[in-house]
């Protein structure tokens, strides 16, 4: 049984505490918000996308999971972790077709970075999270968190689902797609204090709720300057999955990556086109 598993019990306790805090901090602004805490699930994003596709997503829903067995990242890449090593959660909400979507993953990155910077007891001299376009949070070029934004629906009504995974502890035996081992919050905690899972998940979801309120009003524009300050790729030589290379010049008004090629030409890359990695120095 799931609840006979001590790591699951510990994570469920932390998530339930976090869920209570999320509700207390958000229900006045979003009175219809609902928060589900589950021990095991395939994928929180998939579960909420299924609700949305069935036409049953009528209000904002948050799902926190102690364990995901079929977690997904961008382009279908798996996100696999042991219970207790990572936080996995999603937020879903109706999204009228008239509202913008461009740059939402980058605004999400800003929100998650804000939340992680507020993690209690981190060594702020070493803990400097940055956003790796379009959907990762890096510390010292190692992946700390990942973001997956999915949309369903047509015509006048769409639904948006935002999934987030945050490493509390570095996964063992796992390499990122650039060959660099990912990192975890525990690597940056002062005095050996363990990461407070309930505080981290609460801060992340509350920042997401606040971000979504602002994004609905003004789109990516509200977050552009902050993203620019947190951009992990700006000014760096990049290698694209299609074989081309160039130098990152930040992002445009809609969150597209501006890339200057060797010949000086400028192109804009959207997240659906290619995977982007910094070039590795010989």
Steps between C-alpha positions, in 0.01 A plus 500: 500500500623852413443632849713221651798647315685744733628731220147527360357570846759773561441663162122482536528671838711778347269540199187515714660769712599684184148465356349655811741792477427545127128520568544750782719722279292484181131436571408866542633583154395169343201387713421205275852350509514129587810309609544124470779307673567148370746232608560343156406607149629453149531873430333800661498678164341205324235465770399867476516497120255207506265707716532793261443288188186357661365853536505478879758767580271781618731660758866512602633166619832411660633145528795406722644148475730313735604277210466518122561181306460648150619857547567689177716789393509699178488300174382195693825451689447304823534657846569215741581543869493304824242584764631784713764612251279745309182703509261436211186707456274663242252785482218510245246767415259607227662744257280704263630500143522880506776487763867476392714189543831612347773507762299314765773240562752781556267682740457167679878480526506844660235396753679176592835678528343757736364217713827306509695812594271526804585147619584518872862440608663500156857617465422809295865550404494172306133466413437709189221338294468611138254420220624289211273579203233381457408286800775410749641652816877467528750559777862512383393346167338201671128432479309562821142515366300443185179648365242356259221722365220328309185640339181335383171623361394708204274786398415733787614284790834337566659347807858541616688247711838591649708220646810552714762265638755624756791287620525509878795261481718425195373192319751217507616337179322755280657732245339800337475507121823705484685231698519706820365351822195689631508669837266531799408756761678296766832594340442864589357479850698662778616309809376167364132596541279285272269672250156573641277333242178656631644853489649451152182361342287767668725782380510356148123465461425839656749666266339318206154623602628857528680470167189372323293793629756745360553307176127497428499880518822591318658188349876449497573874504468513880777238538735589214746712700519248783551215256781694333677533836463125561581382145760222526574501125530866406837576345602135482593287201226246437463174314157413359369149445476568125880541491514879476684725743487861604508747785194562717385863506215463747134463404250705302171647623326164465771293667668368186876443526703749293800324348780666307674265258869496407427712192328765710146410398231507765229239540230439758461151642173382649495223756324250273776515237823385656675402817766748612818433697803719575806400302753304706844650503776258390 
